[in-house]
Amino acid sequence: MQRILLAHGGGGEEMHALINDLIFGIFDNEILRAQNDSAILALDSLCGREINAQIGAQGIKTGAQTQESFAFSTDSFVVSPIEFSGGNIGKLAVCGSVNDLAMVGADAQFLSCALILEEGLELEILERILRTMKQEAQNAGVAIVCGDTKVLPRGSVDKIFINTACVGGFFSAPLNTANLKVGAKILLSGDIGKHGGVILAHREELALQSALKSDCACLKEVVRALLESGVRVQCMRDATRGGIASVLNEWADFKGYELLVRQKDIAVCDEVAGICEILGFEPYELANEGTFLLAVDDKDAQRALEILQRFNPLASCIGEVVSDRAKGVICESIYGAKRYLESPKGELLPRIC
């Protein structure tokens, strides 16, 4: 393949091949090889001892703790439309960045904000987006501390793109995909597909007869509750582009494990199911912006589920890691039939986040 395809932006096999084979292949290092949502870093690994003594003496404060390791992530947000039911691109940018850190067990504290604006964007819309960012950052306990603004000629950008970077210390120990073990229970924090469903409905001008809203939300507090409870979380991942199908296959591929999930335990609201039926989409592949998967030790699964359900009653235990002798994701239907749940392929839903 000689050129970038739209499918490369969909969160499925093409994107994973682009990242793993080309981008990570060129930038290759141990931190990238871990394939986590955020880089897990230690100040000792970045600074000389003299500099580290000055910067790392206090570390990064998280609650009552100080430590010399932290998480660091970056993301770009290009959703279309830029305002949608349940949020806008500004809310998406803050929540997406905070959630990337939460998924490795980190407490987001500082955020950068770079704006790429199209000539002709209405100032009223920009102000609305920025005020949303400010409110979401305040709600999450995050300070927006630096940024950049560029304006490009009309047609070079679709109204506004936002790039963020986020830094924070850990609630306790870092969480890493490499921690996933056979026997782990797989939990889902809520119903799936709402963000992708809302974006689809906007684009296809579907007249929804309900209050379907994006699930876009910060996950910091639910993650904090899980980790402070002592639940032994092995790994977590928010199911954004490519949905839960993408996340589950990433875990299976990275570890060489076989995962089993049960359709009856995966909640899909009627509106999302209807949109998928009309347009031929798979709800397991639709994007989420406030829903995540986590793997926990078997004996902690019930306690983890109770905590998740305090935040969302639709949280459920959807499956387990069944074997290290095969690789893939098996989905058991409500009738007991089994099929492979494959990673998304081809053009899905570009410009969703």
Residue pairs with C-beta under 8 A, 6 or more apart in sequence:
4 18
5 14
5 347
6 347
6 350
7 14
7 15
7 345
7 346
7 347
7 348
8 14
8 15
8 18
9 15
9 241
9 350
9 351
10 241
10 242
10 344
10 346
10 347
10 348
10 349
10 350
11 240
11 241
11 242
11 243
11 246
11 287
11 344
11 348
12 242
12 246
12 285
12 343
12 344
12 345
12 346
12 348
13 343
13 344
13 345
14 345
14 346
15 241
15 242
16 246
16 250
16 253
16 343
20 35
24 32
24 33
31 39
31 40
31 41
32 39
34 40
34 176
34 177
34 178
35 177
35 250
35 254
36 103
36 104
36 175
36 176
36 177
37 73
37 99
37 100
37 101
37 103
37 104
37 237
37 238
38 71
38 72
38 73
38 100
38 101
38 103
38 104
38 106
38 166
39 71
39 72
39 73
40 69
40 71
40 104
40 174
40 176
41 69
41 70
41 71
41 72
42 68
42 69
43 52
43 55
43 56
43 59
43 68
43 69
43 70
44 52
44 56
44 68
47 55
47 56
52 68
56 68
58 66
59 66
59 67
59 68
59 169
60 66
60 67
60 68
60 70
60 109
60 167
60 168
60 169
61 109
61 169
62 107
62 109
62 168
62 169
62 170
62 171
63 107
63 171
65 169
66 169
67 169
67 170
69 169
69 170
69 174
70 106
70 167
70 168
70 169
70 170
71 101
71 104
71 105
71 106
71 167
71 168
71 169
71 170
71 174
72 165
72 166
72 167
73 97
73 100
73 101
73 165
73 166
74 163
74 164
74 165
74 166
75 93
75 96
75 97
75 100
75 163
75 164
75 165
75 166
76 161
76 162
76 163
76 164
77 89
77 92
77 93
77 96
77 161
77 162
77 163
77 164
77 353
78 158
78 161
78 351
78 353
79 89
79 92
79 199
79 351
79 352
79 353
80 158
80 199
80 203
80 351
81 199
81 202
81 203
82 88
82 89
82 125
82 129
82 158
82 159
82 160
83 89
83 125
83 128
83 129
84 198
84 199
84 202
84 214
85 198
85 201
85 202
85 211
85 212
85 213
85 214
86 194
86 195
86 198
86 213
86 214
86 215
86 216
87 95
87 132
87 213
87 214
87 216
87 289
88 128
88 129
88 132
89 129
89 160
89 162
90 128
90 129
90 130
90 131
90 132
90 133
90 136
90 162
91 132
91 133
91 136
91 216
92 216
92 289
92 353
93 113
93 133
93 162
93 164
94 111
94 133
94 136
94 137
94 140
94 142
94 164
94 218
95 136
95 140
95 216
95 217
95 218
95 219
95 289
95 290
96 164
96 240
96 289
96 353
97 108
97 111
97 164
97 165
97 166
98 108
98 111
98 140
98 142
98 166
98 218
98 219
98 220
99 218
99 219
99 220
99 238
99 289
99 290
99 292
100 166
100 238
101 107
101 108
101 166
101 167
101 168
102 108
102 218
102 219
102 220
102 223
102 236
102 238
103 175
103 219
103 223
103 236
103 237
103 238
103 292
104 170
104 174
104 175
104 176
104 236
105 170
105 171
105 172
105 173
105 174
105 175
105 223
105 227
105 233
105 236
106 168
106 169
106 170
106 171
106 174
107 141
107 168
107 169
107 170
107 171
107 220
107 224
108 140
108 141
108 142
108 166
108 167
108 168
108 220
109 141
109 142
109 143
109 167
109 168
109 169
110 142
110 143
110 145
110 166
110 167
110 168
111 137
111 142
111 143
111 144
111 145
111 164
111 165
111 166
111 167
112 144
112 145
112 146
112 147
112 163
112 164
112 165
112 166
113 133
113 144
113 146
113 147
113 162
113 163
113 164
114 147
114 148
114 149
114 150
114 162
114 163
114 164
115 147
115 148
115 149
115 150
115 160
115 161
115 162
116 150
116 152
116 157
116 160
116 161
116 162
116 163
117 126
117 149
117 150
117 151
117 152
117 157
117 159
117 160
118 151
118 152
118 153
118 154
118 155
118 156
118 157
118 158
118 159
118 160
119 151
119 152
119 153
119 154
120 154
121 159
121 160
125 159
125 160
126 160
129 160
133 144
134 144
136 218
137 143
137 144
139 218
140 218
140 220
141 220
142 166
158 351
171 223
171 224
171 227
171 228
172 227
175 233
175 234
175 235
175 236
176 235
177 235
177 237
177 250
177 251
177 254
177 255
178 235
178 254
178 255
179 234
179 235
180 234
180 235
180 251
180 254
180 255
180 257
180 295
180 321
181 234
181 295
181 321
182 257
182 321
182 322
182 323
182 324
183 298
183 320
183 321
184 234
184 295
184 296
184 297
184 298
184 320
184 321
185 295
185 296
185 297
185 298
185 301
185 304
185 317
185 319
185 320
186 248
186 259
186 261
186 293
186 294
186 295
186 317
186 318
186 319
186 320
186 321
187 293
187 294
187 295
187 296
187 301
187 304
187 305
187 308
187 315
187 316
187 317
187 318
188 244
188 265
188 266
188 267
188 291
188 292
188 293
188 315
188 316
188 317
188 318
189 219
189 222
189 291
189 292
189 293
189 294
189 308
189 311
189 312
189 315
190 215
190 267
190 290
190 291
190 308
190 312
190 314
190 315
191 215
191 267
191 268
191 269
191 272
191 291
191 312
191 314
192 239
192 243
192 244
192 266
192 267
192 268
192 272
192 283
192 284
192 286
192 288
192 291
193 243
193 268
193 269
193 272
193 276
193 283
193 284
193 286
193 287
193 288
194 212
194 213
194 214
194 215
194 269
194 272
194 288
194 291
195 214
195 215
195 216
195 286
195 287
195 288
195 289
195 290
195 352
195 353
196 243
196 272
196 281
196 285
196 286
196 287
196 288
196 349
196 352
197 212
197 271
197 272
197 275
197 276
197 286
198 212
198 213
198 214
199 214
199 287
199 349
199 352
200 206
200 275
200 279
200 281
200 286
200 349
201 208
201 212
201 275
204 279
206 275
206 278
208 271
210 271
212 269
212 271
212 272
214 289
214 290
215 288
215 289
215 290
215 291
216 289
216 290
217 289
217 290
218 290
219 238
219 290
219 292
221 311
222 307
222 308
222 311
223 236
225 307
225 310
225 311
226 233
226 294
226 304
226 307
226 308
227 233
229 303
229 307
231 296
231 300
231 303
231 304
231 307
232 296
232 297
232 300
233 294
233 295
233 296
233 300
233 304
234 294
234 295
234 296
234 297
235 251
235 294
235 295
236 292
236 293
236 294
236 295
237 247
237 250
237 251
237 292
237 293
237 294
238 247
238 288
238 289
238 290
238 291
238 292
238 293
239 246
239 247
239 287
239 288
239 291
239 292
239 293
240 287
240 288
240 289
240 353
241 287
241 348
241 352
241 353
242 285
242 287
242 343
242 344
242 348
243 282
243 283
243 284
243 285
243 286
243 287
243 288
243 344
244 266
244 284
244 288
244 293
245 282
245 284
245 285
245 329
245 341
245 342
245 343
245 344
246 285
246 343
246 344
247 293
248 259
248 261
248 293
248 329
248 341
249 328
249 329
249 341
249 342
249 343
250 343
251 257
251 259
251 295
252 258
252 259
252 327
252 328
252 329
253 327
253 343
255 321
255 324
256 324
256 327
257 321
257 322
257 323
257 324
257 326
257 327
258 321
258 322
258 323
258 324
258 325
258 326
258 327
258 328
258 329
258 330
259 319
259 320
259 321
259 322
259 328
259 329
259 330
260 319
260 320
260 322
260 329
260 330
260 332
261 318
261 319
261 329
261 330
261 331
261 332
261 341
262 318
262 319
262 331
262 332
263 331
263 332
263 333
263 334
264 334
265 316
265 317
265 318
265 319
266 284
266 316
266 318
267 314
267 316
268 276
268 283
272 283
272 286
273 283
275 281
276 282
276 283
276 286
281 348
281 349
282 344
284 331
284 341
285 344
285 348
286 349
287 349
287 352
287 353
289 353
294 304
295 321
296 304
298 320
301 317
305 315
305 316
305 317
308 315
309 315
322 330
328 340
329 340
329 341
329 342
330 338
330 339
330 340
330 341
331 338
331 339
331 340
331 341
332 338
333 339
